[in-house]
Amino acid sequence: MSGKTLYDKLWQSHLIREDEAGTALLYIDRHLVHEVTSPQAFEGLRLAGRTPWRTHSILAVPDHNVPTTNRAAGIADPISRIQVETLDRNCTDFGITEFSMLDERQGIVHVIGPEQGATLPGMTVVCGDSHTSTHGAFGALAFGIGTSEVEHVLATQCLIQKKSSNMQIRVYGKLATGVSAKDVVLAIIGEIGTAGGTGYAIEFAGPVIEALTMEGRMTVCNMTIEAGARAGMIGVDDTTIDYLSGRPYAPGADHWEQAVAAWHELVSDADAGFDREVILDGGALAPQVTWGTSPEMVTPVDGLVPDPDAEQDLVKRDGMHKALEYMDLQPGTPMTAIRPDHVFIGSCTNARIEDLREAAAEIRGQMVAPGIRQALVVPGSGLVKQQAEAEGLDRVFTAAGFEWREPGCSMCLAMNADRLEPGDRCASTSNRNFEGRQGPGGRTHLVSPAMAAAAAVAGHFVDIRKTAGG
Amino acid sequence: MEKFTTLDGIVAPLDRPNVDTDAIIPKQFLKSIHRTGFGPNLFDEWRYLDRGEPGMDNRTRQPNPEFVLNLSRYQDAGILLGRENFGCGSSREHAVWALLDYGFRAVIAPSFADIFFNNCFKNGVLPLVLEAGAINKLFAAVEATPGFRMTIDLPAQEIHTPEQEIIPFEVDAFRKDCLIRGLDDIALTLEHAAAIRAFEAQRRLDAPWLYDNSTE
């Protein structure tokens, strides 16, 4: 009999019941809530006369709509304000812990969960947000859900689910200097496609993944959804446990040893079988830049904008033509010749302290290029912001001409006032380059924090492997 | 949730892969705290030439004459025909609410993104998967015949075309049953409340650290 995968173990340890057709009831340990996908769920709960099953499994924070400047003045957009106030009221009414907009712990939901130790190995973690896959970096089963499911978890502490298939992606070798977790996950998406992971839970493994810090692992798991899989995960090791030690919501001293012993079991067995396996050479990876309007439209920075006419699949070819027209790019253009006019460093993918350090290292003592009209740094949380300021990173950014903002989702999806105008071209550390994602008509190139910072200084994309080596 | 048994409707073709939920309902409309009213802004950036904001009177806006839903032959469409990976991207259920509010009760595509697929069933919308060959044939038939309509018979798991062709389709038995009966998932789950409580009690013993320091 073959062994169990990490996903098998997480699934089985949360299974309440399962019928013959495989429809299962799965127990949820942690429910993260934000303002955009929860109001209708709370309304549904009230209309049915129900209350949350386990209030203390929930942690709420406003992040999508919050302004990143002058918080003390409140939210200028009345519709955004109502949505944030609705979350505040729902949390007060039902006794739910919330880090409200002015709390120093407030931030992007997928940054604060791990930062607080509210995400732990072995948990099921859900949130009405597709980037919930981030939390799988801790050996947790974490996935995004819709608003009806948010209501379902509030009311029952469970979800009706069907088990996914198992995929393992192994990245071997050693990353070159200047190549980061973001480049690894973009390359994976380029390899398997945005629907490559549909129906699978993906486990990331191999020497490159093991060598990543927890923050790098979160970046990889975060973008699992861009590969089509709801859940991405990484087995627990000492890196995981060291990160969690001492966090506010991590287990206290009386249960720590017991928890750590249980967490060490959260790895795939050596003889576990996967339905699909993908292997990548991490040593061969260059920094990645997207050229189109889907994250799979990605190429190494030393590559060229591809030619749609070389694509055999007619539907794909048409999609490439549409993407190049929207992006205003010509086939055959070197990626390093593309000149962004905006730079955004932030989002649940890349707004943690290490991301800010890597970006700051690229710009220290230099100025943003004249062609850059706006360069933003939006820390992932109030605590990340404090840490960065303690290290003087804010001054590195502002001296170079970047704006240093308050934490939130900001220009990753442009629900607040931070957005691109039609025709703007942005080097962005976020996760989606869809049409209009960062503002109607805006053009997004997804890159790592160091690549975004280097583009800000040079005025065009650069192969930071060359500059890093001198 | 409104029951779904059979649906007879005009078919509108949306001929592009990877239609994401940002395209289906752009972010500025997610600020609503209600489930209804999203229909006028379905596919907003493709459907109108001017920029949409919440609260605008959409009748005074400039429609994009080339967008498929603005063509007179697809007015009152109830079935949307799409391509691979339909509904990818964000988990926003607003995408399904917008499709439903517009009047679509079914989306047919060769593949769907998981979260969108799930969200459809929670709202009485049928996401129907057909293999690529059958999808190509449908696109051709819809293009060729103005006013092309089909009937989707969910209990029989069949699509009936005007040419009397019958296309069978697969659907998960539990989800099919919920759609046909218009069942509320939560009520069904709460029938197992005792099992949930028993599981929880055991979990408190097995993994007490999950409970001794929760978000109080």
Interface residues (C-beta under 8 A of the other chain):
Chain A: I16 R17 D19 A21 T23 L25 Y27 D29 V36 T37 P39 Q40 E43 A48 R50 W53 R54 H56 S57 I58 L59 H64 N65 D77 I79 S80 I82 Q83 T86 T97 A118 L120 G122 M123 G128 D129 S130 G144 I145 G146 T147 S148 E149 E151 H152 A155 T156 Q157 C158 I160 K162 T194 A195 T198 G199 I225 G228 A229 R230 Y249 A250 P251 G252 D254 H255 W256 Q258 A259 A262 S294 V315 K316 D318 G319 K322 L413 A414 M415 R432 F434 E435 G436 R437 P440
Chain B: D15 R16 P17 N18 D20 D22 A23 P26 K27 Q28 L30 K31 S32 I33 H34 R35 E45 R51 P54 G55 R83 E84 N85 C88 G89 S90 S91 R92 E93 H94 V96 S111 F112 A113 D114 I115 N118 N119 K122 N123 D172 A173 F174 D185 I186 L188 T189 L190 H192 A193 A195 I196 F199 E200 R203 A207 P208 W209 L210 D212 N213 S214 T215 E216
